[in-house]
Amino acid sequence: MSCRPRSAKQRAIAGAGAATLAAVAGELAVGRMLRRGQEYRLLSAFPEGRATTVISADGTRIHAETFGPEETDAPTFVLAPGWTEELQIFGRVIQQLVYRGYRAVAYDLRGQGASGLPAGGQEIHRYGEDIEAVLEATCAGRDDVILAGHSLGGMSIAAWAAAHDVGARIAAAALLSTGFADLVAGSRLFPRQIPAPVRHHLGERYVLRGTTKPLPVTTTVSRRVLRRTAFAPDASEASIVFYEQMLRRCPVPARVAAGRAVSRLDLLHAVPRITVPTVVLVGTHDRLTPPSHSERIAASLPKLTKLIVLDDIGHMSPLECPDRVVAELAGLADHARPRALVSGA
C-alpha cells in the first residue's frame, strides 16, 4: 500500500508540533539545571525547625517553626513572610541568625504554606491577630523579641500594632520591602505614560486579584515576568525559580483574597504605634512597594533606627540580599538589647 505525500499544510503543522515539543523539552531541561545548581541547593538547605501549630483568634491554624537554641540570652527574631510566600523565603536569613547564636521563629501566613485556610477571612486585621497568636505561642514571657516582616508580613505588623501595646510585647521591629497604603497607585509595575485609572485597574485586576494559576513548570517567559514584577534585573535565575515554586503552591482563592485585602489597605494610622526601635529596608528596584512607601513609613515612626535603600535590589530582599538583611537585623538587636549576644557581627 502506498502512502500519499503530506501536503504543505500538514508538513507545517508537523514542523510546528516538533518545534513546540523541542521548546518544552528545552524549558524543562533549563528548569532541572537551575534546581540542581549550587545556589538553588543553598536556598533549599532549610535548617531543621521545631514545628508548632498556633490557633489564631478566629480559629485558623497557623504553622510556625522555631530554630536555634530554645534557652538563650540572645534575642528571638519572629519573621513574617509576604504575599504568596512561605516561611522558607527566610531560609538563608534564619541560617545566619542561628549561626550567630540567635533564636528564630518563622511562620506561614494564613492560607499559605502549611497554614490552614482562613476560618474567619483574610481581612488585614486577621493577619495582625495571627502575629499576636504566634508571639503568645512561641515567645511568651520574653522581653527580647524582634519582629520582622517582609511585604504583607510588614503590613501584618502594622495591623497588629494598631490593636496592641507594641512596647509591652517586642523590643524592636524591621519592616522589609513593604507599604501601608495606596499600594496599587504607588507601584511601579506599569509605565507612567499609562493613565493612572488604567494603571490602577491593571494592578488590581491582573496582579492583586488575578485568578490565573501559574504554569506547573518554570519557563523563560514566567521567569521574565517574575523578574519584571518582583526582582531586580540582576537577580539570579535560581532565586526566581525558588520563589516561583512557592507562588505555584499558593492556593488561588487564598492568594486572591489576600490581594483583595491588600488592594484596599490603609494602615498609616498604625505607624506611630510602632514605638520600638525600627529599621525600614527597601530596594531601589522594588516595583511592588517602591522606596516612596518606605520613606512615608519612616517619616512617621517614633523610633526610626535606619531607613536603608539598597541599590540594585528588588522586592524580594530576603532572597536577593540575605546577608544585608541579617546584618541590619543583628545591628537592630544590639541596639534594642545591649546585653544581646551578637557574635560575628
Secondary structure, DSSP 4 states (H G I P E B T S, - for coil): -PPPPPPHHHHHHHHHHHHHHHHHHHHHHHHHHHHHSHHHHHHH-PPP-EEEEEE-TTS-EEEEEEES-SS-SS-EEEEE--TT--GGGGHHHHHHHHHTT-EEEEEPPTTSTTSPPPSS---HHHHHHHHHHHHHHHHTT-S-EEEEEETHHHHHHHHHHTTS-HHHH-SEEEEES--SB-HHHH--SS-TTS-HHHHHHHIIIIIIS--PPPPSS--HHHHHHHHHHHS-TT--HHHHHHHHHHHHHS-HHHHHHHHHHHHT-B-GGGGGG--S-EEEEEETT-SSS-HHHHHHHHHH-TTEEEEEEETT--S-HHHH-HHHHHHHHHHHHHHH-TT---TT-
